[in-house]
Amino acid sequence: IWDAYAVPMNGSKYKDLVPRIFSNIEMIIKMNEALRNDLETEMSTWNPKKSLLGPVFAKSVPFMKLYTTYGNSY
């Protein structure tokens, strides 16, 4: 979404519409990338007896509110 639509629109006559159309999608992308990186790190050292994914997701919970903002704008 960001690369295919928002970035090209930022350089066009429609740049004023980007915040209205895409809301906070750039922050959501960054949050998702951080979550993915944390999950990849945890999975790379996975130990079935000791490893837990819950703490990784718990760390991201405060940032999940970004989806509310995006959904309300949508």
Chimera marker file (.cmm) of the C-alpha trace (Angstrom):
<marker_set name="trace">
<marker id="1" x="0.000" y="0.000" z="0.000" r="1" g="1" b="0" radius="0.5"/>
<marker id="2" x="2.683" y="2.458" z="1.047" r="1" g="1" b="0" radius="0.5"/>
<marker id="3" x="5.155" y="1.827" z="-1.775" r="1" g="1" b="0" radius="0.5"/>
<marker id="4" x="2.609" y="1.274" z="-4.532" r="1" g="1" b="0" radius="0.5"/>
<marker id="5" x="0.170" y="4.077" z="-3.746" r="1" g="1" b="0" radius="0.5"/>
<marker id="6" x="1.106" y="6.476" z="-0.944" r="1" g="1" b="0" radius="0.5"/>
<marker id="7" x="4.684" y="7.227" z="-2.044" r="1" g="1" b="0" radius="0.5"/>
<marker id="8" x="3.726" y="7.977" z="-5.659" r="1" g="1" b="0" radius="0.5"/>
<marker id="9" x="0.829" y="10.132" z="-4.487" r="1" g="1" b="0" radius="0.5"/>
<marker id="10" x="3.158" y="12.134" z="-2.212" r="1" g="1" b="0" radius="0.5"/>
<marker id="11" x="4.946" y="13.345" z="-5.308" r="1" g="1" b="0" radius="0.5"/>
<marker id="12" x="1.802" y="14.257" z="-7.188" r="1" g="1" b="0" radius="0.5"/>
<marker id="13" x="-0.951" y="16.847" z="-7.132" r="1" g="1" b="0" radius="0.5"/>
<marker id="14" x="-2.821" y="14.506" z="-4.749" r="1" g="1" b="0" radius="0.5"/>
<marker id="15" x="-0.258" y="14.706" z="-1.927" r="1" g="1" b="0" radius="0.5"/>
<marker id="16" x="-2.756" y="16.526" z="0.304" r="1" g="1" b="0" radius="0.5"/>
<marker id="17" x="-4.996" y="13.445" z="0.177" r="1" g="1" b="0" radius="0.5"/>
<marker id="18" x="-2.348" y="11.010" z="1.455" r="1" g="1" b="0" radius="0.5"/>
<marker id="19" x="-3.003" y="11.626" z="5.189" r="1" g="1" b="0" radius="0.5"/>
<marker id="20" x="-6.762" y="11.328" z="4.666" r="1" g="1" b="0" radius="0.5"/>
<marker id="21" x="-6.559" y="8.154" z="2.599" r="1" g="1" b="0" radius="0.5"/>
<marker id="22" x="-3.713" y="6.333" z="4.318" r="1" g="1" b="0" radius="0.5"/>
<marker id="23" x="-4.054" y="7.748" z="7.828" r="1" g="1" b="0" radius="0.5"/>
<marker id="24" x="-1.253" y="6.326" z="10.005" r="1" g="1" b="0" radius="0.5"/>
<marker id="25" x="-0.364" y="3.371" z="7.771" r="1" g="1" b="0" radius="0.5"/>
<marker id="26" x="3.338" y="4.279" z="7.833" r="1" g="1" b="0" radius="0.5"/>
<marker id="27" x="3.420" y="3.896" z="11.630" r="1" g="1" b="0" radius="0.5"/>
<marker id="28" x="1.524" y="0.601" z="11.352" r="1" g="1" b="0" radius="0.5"/>
<marker id="29" x="4.088" y="-0.671" z="8.857" r="1" g="1" b="0" radius="0.5"/>
<marker id="30" x="6.940" y="0.224" z="11.217" r="1" g="1" b="0" radius="0.5"/>
<marker id="31" x="5.173" y="-1.475" z="14.135" r="1" g="1" b="0" radius="0.5"/>
<marker id="32" x="4.574" y="-4.585" z="12.032" r="1" g="1" b="0" radius="0.5"/>
<marker id="33" x="8.211" y="-4.676" z="10.952" r="1" g="1" b="0" radius="0.5"/>
<marker id="34" x="9.354" y="-4.444" z="14.576" r="1" g="1" b="0" radius="0.5"/>
<marker id="35" x="6.947" y="-7.245" z="15.571" r="1" g="1" b="0" radius="0.5"/>
<marker id="36" x="8.174" y="-9.395" z="12.678" r="1" g="1" b="0" radius="0.5"/>
<marker id="37" x="11.797" y="-8.809" z="13.654" r="1" g="1" b="0" radius="0.5"/>
<marker id="38" x="11.080" y="-9.716" z="17.285" r="1" g="1" b="0" radius="0.5"/>
<marker id="39" x="9.267" y="-12.885" z="16.199" r="1" g="1" b="0" radius="0.5"/>
<marker id="40" x="12.090" y="-13.851" z="13.838" r="1" g="1" b="0" radius="0.5"/>
<marker id="41" x="14.614" y="-13.364" z="16.632" r="1" g="1" b="0" radius="0.5"/>
<marker id="42" x="12.590" y="-15.516" z="19.009" r="1" g="1" b="0" radius="0.5"/>
<marker id="43" x="12.048" y="-18.220" z="16.400" r="1" g="1" b="0" radius="0.5"/>
<marker id="44" x="15.735" y="-18.323" z="15.441" r="1" g="1" b="0" radius="0.5"/>
<marker id="45" x="16.614" y="-19.437" z="18.972" r="1" g="1" b="0" radius="0.5"/>
<marker id="46" x="13.476" y="-21.484" z="19.529" r="1" g="1" b="0" radius="0.5"/>
<marker id="47" x="13.543" y="-23.951" z="22.380" r="1" g="1" b="0" radius="0.5"/>
<marker id="48" x="10.259" y="-25.895" z="22.700" r="1" g="1" b="0" radius="0.5"/>
<marker id="49" x="10.706" y="-26.177" z="26.459" r="1" g="1" b="0" radius="0.5"/>
<marker id="50" x="11.646" y="-22.568" z="27.200" r="1" g="1" b="0" radius="0.5"/>
<marker id="51" x="10.662" y="-20.241" z="24.367" r="1" g="1" b="0" radius="0.5"/>
<marker id="52" x="7.497" y="-18.169" z="24.515" r="1" g="1" b="0" radius="0.5"/>
<marker id="53" x="5.807" y="-15.981" z="21.930" r="1" g="1" b="0" radius="0.5"/>
<marker id="54" x="3.439" y="-14.302" z="24.389" r="1" g="1" b="0" radius="0.5"/>
<marker id="55" x="6.000" y="-11.762" z="25.642" r="1" g="1" b="0" radius="0.5"/>
<marker id="56" x="6.789" y="-10.772" z="22.062" r="1" g="1" b="0" radius="0.5"/>
<marker id="57" x="3.137" y="-9.982" z="21.380" r="1" g="1" b="0" radius="0.5"/>
<marker id="58" x="2.653" y="-8.387" z="24.803" r="1" g="1" b="0" radius="0.5"/>
<marker id="59" x="5.417" y="-5.912" z="23.950" r="1" g="1" b="0" radius="0.5"/>
<marker id="60" x="3.414" y="-4.851" z="20.860" r="1" g="1" b="0" radius="0.5"/>
<marker id="61" x="0.007" y="-4.513" z="22.523" r="1" g="1" b="0" radius="0.5"/>
<marker id="62" x="0.262" y="-0.760" z="23.230" r="1" g="1" b="0" radius="0.5"/>
<marker id="63" x="0.975" y="-0.162" z="19.551" r="1" g="1" b="0" radius="0.5"/>
<marker id="64" x="-2.062" y="-2.136" z="18.379" r="1" g="1" b="0" radius="0.5"/>
<marker id="65" x="-4.125" y="1.010" z="19.030" r="1" g="1" b="0" radius="0.5"/>
<marker id="66" x="-2.684" y="2.265" z="15.765" r="1" g="1" b="0" radius="0.5"/>
<marker id="67" x="-5.160" y="-0.022" z="14.021" r="1" g="1" b="0" radius="0.5"/>
<marker id="68" x="-8.068" y="1.769" z="15.722" r="1" g="1" b="0" radius="0.5"/>
<marker id="69" x="-6.928" y="5.086" z="14.307" r="1" g="1" b="0" radius="0.5"/>
<marker id="70" x="-6.506" y="3.555" z="10.860" r="1" g="1" b="0" radius="0.5"/>
<marker id="71" x="-9.881" y="1.807" z="11.012" r="1" g="1" b="0" radius="0.5"/>
<marker id="72" x="-11.672" y="4.949" z="12.126" r="1" g="1" b="0" radius="0.5"/>
<marker id="73" x="-10.140" y="6.863" z="9.224" r="1" g="1" b="0" radius="0.5"/>
<marker id="74" x="-10.998" y="4.142" z="6.743" r="1" g="1" b="0" radius="0.5"/>
<link id1="1" id2="2" r="1" g="1" b="0" radius="0.2"/>
<link id1="2" id2="3" r="1" g="1" b="0" radius="0.2"/>
<link id1="3" id2="4" r="1" g="1" b="0" radius="0.2"/>
<link id1="4" id2="5" r="1" g="1" b="0" radius="0.2"/>
<link id1="5" id2="6" r="1" g="1" b="0" radius="0.2"/>
<link id1="6" id2="7" r="1" g="1" b="0" radius="0.2"/>
<link id1="7" id2="8" r="1" g="1" b="0" radius="0.2"/>
<link id1="8" id2="9" r="1" g="1" b="0" radius="0.2"/>
<link id1="9" id2="10" r="1" g="1" b="0" radius="0.2"/>
<link id1="10" id2="11" r="1" g="1" b="0" radius="0.2"/>
<link id1="11" id2="12" r="1" g="1" b="0" radius="0.2"/>
<link id1="12" id2="13" r="1" g="1" b="0" radius="0.2"/>
<link id1="13" id2="14" r="1" g="1" b="0" radius="0.2"/>
<link id1="14" id2="15" r="1" g="1" b="0" radius="0.2"/>
<link id1="15" id2="16" r="1" g="1" b="0" radius="0.2"/>
<link id1="16" id2="17" r="1" g="1" b="0" radius="0.2"/>
<link id1="17" id2="18" r="1" g="1" b="0" radius="0.2"/>
<link id1="18" id2="19" r="1" g="1" b="0" radius="0.2"/>
<link id1="19" id2="20" r="1" g="1" b="0" radius="0.2"/>
<link id1="20" id2="21" r="1" g="1" b="0" radius="0.2"/>
<link id1="21" id2="22" r="1" g="1" b="0" radius="0.2"/>
<link id1="22" id2="23" r="1" g="1" b="0" radius="0.2"/>
<link id1="23" id2="24" r="1" g="1" b="0" radius="0.2"/>
<link id1="24" id2="25" r="1" g="1" b="0" radius="0.2"/>
<link id1="25" id2="26" r="1" g="1" b="0" radius="0.2"/>
<link id1="26" id2="27" r="1" g="1" b="0" radius="0.2"/>
<link id1="27" id2="28" r="1" g="1" b="0" radius="0.2"/>
<link id1="28" id2="29" r="1" g="1" b="0" radius="0.2"/>
<link id1="29" id2="30" r="1" g="1" b="0" radius="0.2"/>
<link id1="30" id2="31" r="1" g="1" b="0" radius="0.2"/>
<link id1="31" id2="32" r="1" g="1" b="0" radius="0.2"/>
<link id1="32" id2="33" r="1" g="1" b="0" radius="0.2"/>
<link id1="33" id2="34" r="1" g="1" b="0" radius="0.2"/>
<link id1="34" id2="35" r="1" g="1" b="0" radius="0.2"/>
<link id1="35" id2="36" r="1" g="1" b="0" radius="0.2"/>
<link id1="36" id2="37" r="1" g="1" b="0" radius="0.2"/>
<link id1="37" id2="38" r="1" g="1" b="0" radius="0.2"/>
<link id1="38" id2="39" r="1" g="1" b="0" radius="0.2"/>
<link id1="39" id2="40" r="1" g="1" b="0" radius="0.2"/>
<link id1="40" id2="41" r="1" g="1" b="0" radius="0.2"/>
<link id1="41" id2="42" r="1" g="1" b="0" radius="0.2"/>
<link id1="42" id2="43" r="1" g="1" b="0" radius="0.2"/>
<link id1="43" id2="44" r="1" g="1" b="0" radius="0.2"/>
<link id1="44" id2="45" r="1" g="1" b="0" radius="0.2"/>
<link id1="45" id2="46" r="1" g="1" b="0" radius="0.2"/>
<link id1="46" id2="47" r="1" g="1" b="0" radius="0.2"/>
<link id1="47" id2="48" r="1" g="1" b="0" radius="0.2"/>
<link id1="48" id2="49" r="1" g="1" b="0" radius="0.2"/>
<link id1="49" id2="50" r="1" g="1" b="0" radius="0.2"/>
<link id1="50" id2="51" r="1" g="1" b="0" radius="0.2"/>
<link id1="51" id2="52" r="1" g="1" b="0" radius="0.2"/>
<link id1="52" id2="53" r="1" g="1" b="0" radius="0.2"/>
<link id1="53" id2="54" r="1" g="1" b="0" radius="0.2"/>
<link id1="54" id2="55" r="1" g="1" b="0" radius="0.2"/>
<link id1="55" id2="56" r="1" g="1" b="0" radius="0.2"/>
<link id1="56" id2="57" r="1" g="1" b="0" radius="0.2"/>
<link id1="57" id2="58" r="1" g="1" b="0" radius="0.2"/>
<link id1="58" id2="59" r="1" g="1" b="0" radius="0.2"/>
<link id1="59" id2="60" r="1" g="1" b="0" radius="0.2"/>
<link id1="60" id2="61" r="1" g="1" b="0" radius="0.2"/>
<link id1="61" id2="62" r="1" g="1" b="0" radius="0.2"/>
<link id1="62" id2="63" r="1" g="1" b="0" radius="0.2"/>
<link id1="63" id2="64" r="1" g="1" b="0" radius="0.2"/>
<link id1="64" id2="65" r="1" g="1" b="0" radius="0.2"/>
<link id1="65" id2="66" r="1" g="1" b="0" radius="0.2"/>
<link id1="66" id2="67" r="1" g="1" b="0" radius="0.2"/>
<link id1="67" id2="68" r="1" g="1" b="0" radius="0.2"/>
<link id1="68" id2="69" r="1" g="1" b="0" radius="0.2"/>
<link id1="69" id2="70" r="1" g="1" b="0" radius="0.2"/>
<link id1="70" id2="71" r="1" g="1" b="0" radius="0.2"/>
<link id1="71" id2="72" r="1" g="1" b="0" radius="0.2"/>
<link id1="72" id2="73" r="1" g="1" b="0" radius="0.2"/>
<link id1="73" id2="74" r="1" g="1" b="0" radius="0.2"/>
</marker_set>
